């Protein structure tokens, strides 16, 4: 796969993101916690890496010819990332999504030129079966238009997009004792684990899932508010040999962590990041003080200002003096 730096355009801005320490959430006597800040990618999300990998690999195999259309269904940041990559590489993009997705994400897909089908949901909230309904609509678009279906939840090409991610982590932290990552498609958790272990790192890998949707531990899904995460039972890309344990947390704990990071660190992140950091805090509490836990700030919290994530923290009154 071509390295991003070989592109003479905005795709070269994907990756090489910073890593920052979060002393505010470090447990007393526990390991230090460091996060890879993926909000620094062009669309403010780690999904830029997977979007480029899926499109690039399909083009290299000849499955996707120049100028041919692409289709995907998404409730997370994948749509914005695909819209970015497809805009640069001149592929028309058709996105199937739902009205429960953050307004900022829908607006960014449209701004980047994607055509959207937006499914209506009861009261604008997720429901059991939404994943299947979105997939069915995407497959209908594929059959009618002949578009290339990136099929993120079953597409192993995205694993290659996280090869450089794992390399960056080890370049920034010479020793990583534990890597903690929430599971959506499973691409980041599994691809990064594979990259770390291919580099000979002796690292424990912890997968994270919402308590309300225990897709790894129980193979079942349920309604929760972590967009793009834990929406398919038994995610196909998740390989048992690539993780060591699972941390299952209530979504509310992740939301509380998001709000704490905003107040204490000035760090605006989304709910998946809150889940990651909350899980990392649990993990770090059971490790020695000279050890290091690394997790991921998946995307910027600027994508979630309209959906109430920071409700109670965002001021509504102001004055001019």
C-alpha positions, 0 to 999 in steps of 0.5 A, a space after each residue: 500500500 502506498 504511504 500517505 506521504 507519497 500523495 501530493 495532495 491532502 491525503 498526505 495529511 493523514 497520520 503522524 498524529 501526536 500522543 499526549 499524556 493525561 495525568 488528570 485521569 491517572 489512578 494513584 499509584 497506577 500506570 500512566 495513560 497516554 492517548 493518540 490524538 486522532 482528531 488531528 487527521 483531516 476530518 478529525 477522526 482516525 477513520 481517515 486511515 481506514 477510509 484511505 486503505 479501503 479505497 486504495 486497496 480496491 483500486 490497486 486490485 482493480 475492484 474499483 476503477 478511476 471515477 467509479 462510484 462507492 457506497 457505504 452505510 455508516 452511523 459514525 465517522 466513516 462517512 466523513 472520512 470516505 467522503 474526504 478520500 473519495 472527493 480527493 480521488 474523484 469517486 462519487 460517494 453514496 452514503 446511507 445513514 440515519 437521522 440519529 447520527 450527529 448533525 455535524 457528521 451529516 453536514 460534513 459528508 454533504 459538504 464533501 460532496 457525498 449523496 446521502 440517504 437518511 433513514 428516519 428512526 423513532 424519535 431520532 434514536 437508534 433501535 434494534 435492527 437499524 444496522 440491518 436496515 442500513 445495510 439493506 439500503 446500501 446493498 440496494 444502492 449497490 445493485 441499482 448503481 453498480 457502486 463499489 460497496 466498501 462494506 466496512 464491517 467485513 472489509 479486511 483492507 482497513 486493517 492495513 490502514 492501521 499498520 502505520 498507526 501501530 508503528 507510530 505508537 511504538 515510535 512515540 512510546 518505546 514501551 507500551 504495556 497495554 493498548 486499549 481500544 473500543 470496538 466498532 468494526 474492530 479494524 483499529 483494535 485488531 489492525 493495531 494489535 497486529 502491527 504492535 505484535 509484528 514489531 515484537 512488542 510485548 503488549 496486552 491488548 484490551 478491547 472495549 465495549 458498551 455494557 448495553 451492547 456486549 458484542 464481544 463477550 455475549 455476541 448481542 447488541 443493544 441500544 446505546 449512544 456511542 455512535 459507530 460502535 458495538 452495532 453488530 454482534 460478533 464483529 467479523 474482523 475481531 480475532 480472539 488471538 489479537 486481544 487478551 481481554 475485554 473491558 465492558 463499561 456502561 455508556 454513562 461512564 464514558 460520557 462522564 469521562 468525556 465531560 471530565 476531559 473537557 473540564 480538566 484538560 480542555 480536551 474535546 472528544 467524542 463518546 468512544 474516546 470517553 469509553 477508551 479513557 474510562 477503560 484505560 483508567 480501570 486498566 491503569 489502576 491494576 498496573 505498576 506506576 512505571 508502566 504505560 497504558 496507551 489508548 485512542 482519542 478517536 475523534 474531535 468532540 466538535 462533531 458532537 456539540 449538537 447532540 447533547 454530549 456536553 450538555 450542562 457544560 456548554 454555556 448558554 448565556 453571555 454578555 458583551 462589555 
